[in-house]
Structures are given as C-alpha cells and as structure tokens.
Amino acid sequence: MASVVLPRVMEVGPGVLQKLPELLATFGCKKPLLVTDKMMVQLGYLDKVQTLLAAKGIDSDVFADTVPEPTAASIQAGVDKVRAGNFDAVVALGGGSPIDSAKAIAILGKFGGAINDYRFPRQVNEAGLPIIAIPTTAGTGSEATRFTIITDEQTDEKLLCAGVGFMPVAALIDYELTLTVPPRTTADTGIDAMTHAIEAYVSKKASPYTDSQALAAMGLIGPNLRRAYHQGDDKAAREAMMLGASLAGIAFSNASVALVHGMSRPIGAFFHVPHGLSNAMLLPAVTAWSIPAAAERYADCARALGFAHMDDPTELANQKLLAELVAINTELKVPSPADFGIDKDRFFAVRHTMAEQALASGSPGNNPRVPSAEDIVTLYEQLWA
C-alpha cells in the first residue's frame, strides 16, 4: 500500500519558467510573494521573474533574504511580510534553501506560531498559502516533496517538518536555470539527489510506485553527475540531472529518506555544513553498514546507477557500488570533516547529542538496518578514521 502526494501541476523542460504568470492565473492568484536569495538577485533571475509577471500585470513583492540551511530567525522577516500583506501565493525561486524557506513562510505566514510547533511527528496537512516552486539546482527535489527542514538556532537542531501542507501546488522544472550553477554546488546537490534515490529505494516505506521513480532517477543521475560537474554547460547532462533530482524528490517524499539523512542533519546544524555535502561525507560509510540488511536492494541501485553490470551478482554489484561512491567523492572533491574545517574535539563532544537528534528525526527508523544511538555514534566516529 502506498500513499502518494504530488504537486498538482509540474511543467518540465527548457523555458517553462515563462509559464509562471499562466500558472498563477490557473490558481486564481494575483499577488505573489517571491521568496529567493541574494544569488538569484545577482544572477538576474529574480529580475527575469518580476519582469515576466509585470508584463502580465501581476503585482509581486520580494523576500530575498533566505540563507543556506535556513533557520527560524532567517525566515522570520518573510513570515512577518506575509502576515502584514495580502499575498495569495508564495513563489519560491532558488535551490533547496529558498524553497524550504518558502514552504515554512507559507505555513507560518498563514497560521502563525513558531517552527518548533510544526516539527515531526506532527503532520501539517492544513493548506497554507499556495506554493509554486522554481528550482535552480538539480538536487533537493524540494519542489516535489512534502517536507521542509528549518534549523532551530536555540537548540542547534535541524527540525524536520512534514505534511501535505508543505507540498507545492506547482513546480516549474527548467534545467536552463541550472546552467550557471558552480561545480561545488553541482556536486553537493547532485550527490544529495543520488542519496534521495538510493534511500527511497532501500527505505522500509518503499512501494512499487516509489521504486519506479527511484530507479528512473538513478538511471539519469549515475551517468550524468560527473559530466554536469566537469562541464557545466553540457545541456544534456544538466537536463538529465534536473529530471533525476525531481524524480528522486518524488520517490523520497513518498517513501521517506533513511539513515544518511538522519545523520546528515545534525552535522549541518552543529557545523554549518551544506546539506548535500554532509550527505556525501556519510554516504559510503552508511551504505557499507546498511548493505547486509538489504543486499539485493543495494545491488539494484548499483545496476540502476550504471556502477555495476546488469548481470553482476549481488555481492560484486555491492562492491562496485561502494567503490564508486568513494571514487565520486574523490573526483568531485568532497572534503572530509577535517578538510571542511570541523574541529575534531567539538565533533566528538557532540556526537552523542547528534545521534539522539538523528534518531528523533524518525529517518533512521526507515533504514533497512535500523541503528541504535551507539551504532550512530560509531558511524560518526568512522568519518574521522
């Protein structure tokens, strides 16, 4: 049995950004708040969107102060803006952080309260302001998920918030917006998307529906991640990565993520590591630890990603999967925690707290091999081996 939730409309392909005014009209929206970040302003994407809307007589306002790894404080001005204005939609423009920020702003702006009130295990199924998501990275898949992640800076904890209320009503998936993404971000978001697809496929909540999306995503991401990293203007690779990231988003939104994400969020909250990067740091070790509980499933991933041959036996396919995950991290210059600048003493001091936070998020419970807090602590320690 599977419960599937999707955006009502997904426009996919080059140039679909042009359809934004038409989409707003479809949903009866006349005054959107555009939620974005400084990079989108610098690149001229915000101006492009506002010009597009103005040409159709649509009055919009802007909140451009979202930050990477959004916090309760970073979104507050956006929430205040919604509560003070008469907006009837939120348009999210950017990577996962602006889209996650927009989701929280759409809910908090309508219903009030603090982000902590909406944290998992609460299911936020009330409809906030309609959200239209325009992703500009091929990574989080947030344009097609019922989740948002916001850090509570009082406790240094990344809060997972879930429910139909966070699902965008529409997504404009235009790979041309990713052609300017720099190599580091391409790597981090691309490995994030790959992690989504793998974790959705091995999750205890996987279904035949999510399996089909996850396998399709892996088939697009595996052969194109390196190409997009090394050759940012490779349109075919960028298009494959964009579609792969969205399919992976659909897969994990409906099957949930697992242990990599559960452990990744606390590293991001305590040490301000970008989400995709902390996933990349963890992926090889967590996969190696998890394989004994779902060897066939991981072997399917190796084959779908193109890391193993279709006729490779399970054990060989999984050896190739682990070797390739390490090789990708090397080639895409994923730093170790030490190389990133994380202080080892501080990391070891908070590793038990991080393990408790990881378990509290619920994600590790979906893993094929379900860890104890001590197992998670051991895996954190392995990152320094």
TITI-710738 format. One line per field, with one value per residue (C-alpha): residue in three letters; x, y, z. Coordinates in Angstrom, 2 decimals. Layout:
! residues N
code c(ala, ...)
east c(X, ...)
north c(Y, ...)
up c(Z, ...)
***
This chain:
! residues 385
code c(met, ala, ser, val, val, leu, pro, arg, val, met, glu, val, gly, pro, gly, val, leu, gln, lys, leu, pro, glu, leu, leu, ala, thr, phe, gly, cys, lys, lys, pro, leu, leu, val, thr, asp, lys, met, met, val, gln, leu, gly, tyr, leu, asp, lys, val, gln, thr, leu, leu, ala, ala, lys, gly, ile, asp, ser, asp, val, phe, ala, asp, thr, val, pro, glu, pro, thr, ala, ala, ser, ile, gln, ala, gly, val, asp, lys, val, arg, ala, gly, asn, phe, asp, ala, val, val, ala, leu, gly, gly, gly, ser, pro, ile, asp, ser, ala, lys, ala, ile, ala, ile, leu, gly, lys, phe, gly, gly, ala, ile, asn, asp, tyr, arg, phe, pro, arg, gln, val, asn, glu, ala, gly, leu, pro, ile, ile, ala, ile, pro, thr, thr, ala, gly, thr, gly, ser, glu, ala, thr, arg, phe, thr, ile, ile, thr, asp, glu, gln, thr, asp, glu, lys, leu, leu, cys, ala, gly, val, gly, phe, met, pro, val, ala, ala, leu, ile, asp, tyr, glu, leu, thr, leu, thr, val, pro, pro, arg, thr, thr, ala, asp, thr, gly, ile, asp, ala, met, thr, his, ala, ile, glu, ala, tyr, val, ser, lys, lys, ala, ser, pro, tyr, thr, asp, ser, gln, ala, leu, ala, ala, met, gly, leu, ile, gly, pro, asn, leu, arg, arg, ala, tyr, his, gln, gly, asp, asp, lys, ala, ala, arg, glu, ala, met, met, leu, gly, ala, ser, leu, ala, gly, ile, ala, phe, ser, asn, ala, ser, val, ala, leu, val, his, gly, met, ser, arg, pro, ile, gly, ala, phe, phe, his, val, pro, his, gly, leu, ser, asn, ala, met, leu, leu, pro, ala, val, thr, ala, trp, ser, ile, pro, ala, ala, ala, glu, arg, tyr, ala, asp, cys, ala, arg, ala, leu, gly, phe, ala, his, met, asp, asp, pro, thr, glu, leu, ala, asn, gln, lys, leu, leu, ala, glu, leu, val, ala, ile, asn, thr, glu, leu, lys, val, pro, ser, pro, ala, asp, phe, gly, ile, asp, lys, asp, arg, phe, phe, ala, val, arg, his, thr, met, ala, glu, gln, ala, leu, ala, ser, gly, ser, pro, gly, asn, asn, pro, arg, val, pro, ser, ala, glu, asp, ile, val, thr, leu, tyr, glu, gln, leu, trp, ala)
east c(0.00, 1.33, 0.07, 1.28, 1.25, 2.44, 2.27, -0.97, 0.98, 4.56, 5.88, 9.11, 11.56, 13.61, 11.85, 8.93, 9.72, 7.66, 4.54, 4.60, 2.01, -0.35, 0.05, -0.70, -3.87, -4.84, -4.79, -6.57, -3.52, -2.99, -0.37, 2.54, 5.42, 8.66, 10.95, 14.56, 18.18, 20.91, 22.47, 19.24, 19.22, 22.88, 22.35, 19.39, 16.89, 14.72, 14.56, 13.60, 10.70, 9.46, 9.62, 7.66, 4.96, 4.84, 4.28, 1.05, 0.02, 0.82, 1.95, 4.62, 6.74, 10.06, 11.70, 15.30, 16.97, 16.82, 20.10, 21.73, 20.49, 17.58, 16.91, 13.84, 15.36, 16.29, 12.68, 11.03, 11.07, 9.41, 6.74, 6.17, 5.82, 3.11, 1.26, 1.32, 0.48, -2.40, -0.45, -2.33, 0.66, 4.34, 6.71, 9.97, 12.95, 16.31, 17.86, 16.62, 17.15, 14.88, 12.27, 12.39, 12.21, 9.21, 7.37, 7.79, 6.84, 3.67, 2.55, 3.74, 2.56, -0.96, -1.24, 1.29, 3.26, 6.91, 8.56, 9.03, 5.22, 5.24, 8.10, 7.85, 5.99, 3.26, 1.74, 1.00, -1.86, -3.54, -3.25, -1.08, -0.63, -0.25, 3.43, 4.84, 8.42, 11.05, 14.22, 17.54, 19.70, 19.40, 19.45, 16.98, 13.85, 12.10, 9.79, 8.07, 8.27, 6.03, 8.96, 10.90, 13.98, 14.49, 17.15, 16.10, 19.14, 18.20, 18.97, 21.24, 18.76, 17.54, 13.78, 12.13, 8.62, 6.31, 2.83, 0.72, 0.69, 4.34, 3.78, 3.95, 0.80, 3.02, 6.64, 8.40, 11.33, 13.51, 17.05, 18.24, 18.21, 20.96, 23.49, 25.12, 25.44, 29.13, 30.92, 30.90, 27.13, 26.59, 28.48, 26.77, 23.24, 23.86, 25.09, 22.09, 19.76, 21.59, 21.23, 17.49, 17.03, 19.10, 17.45, 13.94, 14.67, 16.03, 13.57, 11.20, 8.42, 9.29, 6.47, 6.28, 5.35, 8.36, 10.66, 9.83, 10.65, 13.84, 15.21, 14.44, 16.19, 19.29, 19.37, 19.55, 21.89, 24.52, 25.81, 25.43, 26.64, 30.31, 29.51, 27.49, 30.25, 33.10, 31.16, 28.56, 27.23, 26.51, 22.78, 22.03, 23.75, 22.06, 18.64, 19.17, 20.30, 17.33, 14.80, 16.65, 16.59, 12.84, 12.09, 14.29, 12.34, 9.04, 10.48, 11.68, 8.72, 6.53, 8.93, 10.94, 14.70, 16.74, 19.92, 22.17, 19.72, 19.05, 22.78, 23.38, 21.01, 22.79, 26.18, 24.62, 23.06, 26.14, 28.85, 27.06, 27.94, 25.75, 23.17, 24.31, 27.92, 27.16, 25.18, 28.19, 30.53, 28.26, 27.03, 29.88, 30.14, 26.39, 25.82, 28.54, 26.95, 23.43, 24.09, 23.93, 20.23, 19.22, 21.94, 19.61, 18.17, 21.57, 22.72, 19.70, 20.92, 24.42, 22.99, 20.49, 23.22, 25.38, 28.07, 27.60, 26.62, 23.06, 24.26, 26.70, 25.89, 24.70, 27.98, 30.04, 27.45, 27.63, 31.44, 31.26, 28.63, 30.85, 33.96, 32.11, 30.64, 34.18, 35.50, 32.77, 33.58, 37.25, 36.59, 34.01, 36.39, 34.06, 36.07, 36.44, 35.03, 38.61, 39.25, 35.96, 37.31, 35.24, 37.03, 37.50, 37.25, 33.99, 32.64, 33.42, 31.95, 28.56, 28.46, 26.06, 23.75, 23.86, 22.97, 19.94, 18.82, 19.25, 17.02, 14.43, 14.01, 12.50, 14.57, 16.91, 13.85, 13.25, 16.74, 16.93, 19.30, 17.88, 20.61, 20.81, 22.17, 25.50, 25.60, 25.15, 27.90, 30.24, 29.38, 30.09, 33.48, 34.24, 34.16, 37.49, 39.11)
north c(0.00, 3.46, 6.96, 9.25, 13.05, 15.19, 18.79, 19.42, 20.73, 20.05, 21.86, 20.21, 21.36, 24.27, 27.63, 26.55, 29.49, 31.52, 29.69, 31.27, 34.03, 31.50, 29.15, 31.88, 32.68, 28.99, 29.04, 32.41, 34.15, 37.85, 38.92, 36.52, 36.95, 35.89, 34.10, 33.83, 34.57, 37.07, 34.78, 34.76, 38.57, 38.77, 36.32, 38.36, 35.51, 37.47, 40.40, 37.98, 36.60, 40.03, 41.32, 38.28, 38.94, 42.72, 42.14, 40.32, 42.96, 40.79, 42.77, 40.94, 41.65, 40.08, 38.47, 37.85, 37.27, 33.49, 31.86, 28.48, 25.98, 28.24, 28.99, 30.11, 33.62, 33.78, 33.24, 35.45, 38.64, 36.68, 35.37, 38.93, 40.16, 37.58, 38.36, 42.10, 41.86, 40.44, 37.85, 34.96, 32.81, 32.19, 31.69, 30.01, 30.68, 29.01, 25.88, 23.81, 26.53, 29.18, 26.50, 25.15, 28.72, 29.46, 26.36, 27.42, 31.03, 29.85, 27.85, 30.15, 33.23, 31.84, 30.01, 31.75, 30.08, 29.02, 26.44, 24.17, 23.82, 22.13, 19.64, 15.91, 13.74, 16.34, 16.04, 19.51, 18.79, 22.21, 24.23, 27.31, 29.84, 28.02, 27.48, 27.49, 26.18, 27.04, 25.03, 26.36, 23.43, 19.73, 18.45, 18.63, 17.75, 20.06, 21.27, 17.86, 16.97, 17.30, 18.21, 21.23, 21.47, 24.54, 24.91, 25.95, 28.03, 27.98, 24.24, 23.86, 21.30, 20.85, 20.36, 18.06, 19.33, 17.11, 17.06, 17.80, 21.49, 21.75, 20.29, 22.93, 23.16, 23.55, 23.19, 24.73, 22.41, 24.27, 22.86, 26.06, 27.69, 25.24, 26.09, 28.74, 26.52, 26.30, 22.92, 22.71, 23.25, 20.93, 18.19, 18.69, 18.92, 16.07, 13.70, 14.80, 13.75, 10.43, 9.85, 10.59, 7.97, 5.30, 5.90, 5.93, 2.58, 0.88, 2.57, 0.36, 2.60, 1.94, 0.84, -0.25, 3.38, 4.93, 2.16, 3.10, 6.78, 5.99, 3.60, 6.09, 8.83, 6.67, 5.89, 9.63, 10.68, 7.90, 8.58, 12.40, 13.58, 13.73, 15.25, 18.09, 18.72, 18.89, 20.56, 22.92, 23.94, 20.34, 20.75, 17.05, 16.28, 19.23, 18.17, 14.58, 15.75, 18.11, 15.42, 12.87, 15.20, 15.79, 12.07, 11.35, 14.03, 12.36, 8.99, 10.06, 12.34, 9.24, 6.61, 8.77, 9.01, 6.88, 6.84, 9.05, 11.94, 11.28, 11.61, 14.40, 16.97, 17.27, 17.71, 20.55, 22.15, 21.99, 22.67, 24.57, 22.00, 22.31, 19.52, 17.75, 17.84, 16.23, 13.53, 12.93, 12.61, 9.95, 8.03, 5.48, 4.51, 4.34, 2.35, -0.17, -0.55, -0.97, -3.39, -6.63, -5.93, -5.24, -6.62, -7.24, -3.73, -2.05, -4.22, -2.96, 0.59, -0.24, -1.55, 1.32, 3.92, 2.20, 1.37, -2.40, -4.55, -5.82, -9.42, -8.81, -10.99, -9.21, -9.23, -7.95, -5.26, -4.00, -3.98, -1.83, 0.44, 1.16, 1.64, 4.07, 6.11, 6.62, 7.41, 10.00, 11.75, 11.87, 13.09, 15.68, 16.89, 16.17, 17.24, 15.11, 16.68, 17.73, 19.23, 21.14, 22.74, 20.89, 20.77, 17.11, 17.68, 19.60, 16.92, 14.15, 16.22, 16.48, 13.09, 11.58, 14.60, 14.34, 10.64, 11.41, 14.16, 11.79, 9.18, 11.81, 12.83, 9.41, 8.87, 6.17, 4.02, 3.69, 2.27, -1.40, -1.91, 0.11, 1.60, 2.20, 5.52, 3.75, 2.47, 6.05, 7.31, 4.63, 5.68, 9.34, 8.27, 6.38, 9.68, 10.50, 7.10)
up c(0.00, -0.87, -0.16, -2.95, -2.82, -5.76, -6.95, -8.88, -11.88, -12.96, -16.02, -17.17, -19.85, -21.19, -20.98, -18.77, -16.49, -19.00, -17.81, -14.32, -15.00, -16.57, -13.60, -11.08, -13.05, -13.01, -9.21, -9.04, -7.53, -8.16, -5.58, -5.02, -2.61, -4.33, -1.88, -3.03, -2.08, -2.90, -5.53, -7.57, -7.39, -8.56, -11.42, -12.66, -12.25, -9.83, -12.25, -15.03, -12.97, -11.89, -15.48, -16.62, -14.00, -14.58, -18.32, -17.38, -14.86, -11.82, -8.79, -6.77, -3.71, -2.75, 0.26, -0.89, 2.48, 2.71, 3.72, 3.05, 5.67, 6.77, 10.43, 12.37, 12.53, 8.83, 7.71, 10.32, 8.22, 5.40, 7.78, 9.08, 5.50, 4.74, 7.95, 7.21, 3.49, 1.48, -0.52, -2.09, -3.16, -2.46, -5.40, -4.39, -6.66, -6.00, -4.57, -1.66, 0.93, -0.66, -1.43, 2.14, 3.46, 1.23, 2.47, 6.10, 5.28, 3.50, 6.56, 9.38, 7.48, 7.39, 10.72, 13.00, 15.79, 15.77, 13.51, 16.52, 16.71, 13.30, 13.76, 13.08, 14.21, 13.66, 10.17, 8.80, 6.41, 6.60, 3.39, 3.80, 1.01, -2.34, -3.17, -6.70, -6.70, -9.32, -8.56, -9.84, -8.69, -9.53, -6.02, -3.19, -5.17, -2.69, -5.46, -5.28, -1.57, 1.47, 3.73, 4.85, 7.09, 9.28, 11.99, 15.49, 16.39, 20.10, 20.23, 17.16, 15.82, 12.27, 12.51, 10.00, 9.23, 7.20, 5.73, 2.68, 3.69, 2.63, -0.86, -3.62, -5.74, -8.81, -9.90, -12.91, -13.64, -16.14, -16.45, -18.19, -14.74, -13.64, -16.36, -14.14, -11.04, -10.00, -9.74, -5.91, -5.72, -8.70, -6.83, -3.47, -4.87, -7.31, -4.58, -2.48, -5.32, -5.70, -1.94, -2.14, -4.87, -3.08, 0.31, -1.16, -2.82, 0.31, 2.73, 4.71, 3.35, -0.30, -2.63, -6.29, -7.14, -5.38, -6.66, -10.25, -9.59, -7.65, -10.29, -13.08, -11.07, -10.59, -14.31, -15.03, -12.20, -12.35, -15.88, -15.70, -12.29, -13.26, -16.66, -15.13, -12.57, -15.10, -17.94, -16.51, -19.93, -21.00, -21.60, -21.96, -18.62, -16.89, -18.19, -17.03, -13.58, -13.22, -14.12, -11.98, -8.96, -9.32, -9.68, -6.65, -4.76, -5.66, -4.60, -1.16, -0.48, -0.72, 0.69, 3.13, 3.48, 5.87, 7.94, 5.77, 6.07, 9.74, 10.50, 8.00, 9.51, 12.90, 11.18, 9.17, 12.24, 14.51, 11.94, 9.14, 6.51, 3.37, 3.37, 0.19, 1.38, 4.76, 2.89, 0.63, 3.63, 5.14, 2.10, 1.65, 5.35, 5.99, 2.79, 3.75, 7.22, 5.78, 2.89, 4.96, 5.71, 2.08, -0.18, -3.16, -3.00, -2.87, -5.78, -7.76, -7.01, -8.26, -11.53, -11.98, -11.42, -14.04, -11.47, -11.98, -14.96, -15.14, -14.81, -11.93, -8.91, -5.76, -3.84, -6.78, -7.58, -3.99, -4.01, -7.13, -5.52, -2.51, -4.66, -6.91, -4.04, -2.71, -6.21, -6.84, -3.54, -4.57, -8.11, -7.01, -4.26, -1.34, 1.73, 4.84, 8.05, 8.94, 5.49, 5.77, 8.96, 11.57, 14.93, 15.88, 19.65, 19.24, 16.87, 19.36, 22.21, 20.48, 18.74, 21.30, 21.03, 17.23, 17.46, 19.65, 17.23, 14.28, 15.94, 16.95, 13.28, 12.53, 9.37, 10.78, 11.54, 7.78, 7.18, 6.15, 9.10, 11.99, 14.21, 17.94, 19.24, 19.84, 16.24, 15.02, 17.34, 15.91, 12.35, 13.22, 14.65, 11.41, 9.49, 11.18, 10.58)
***
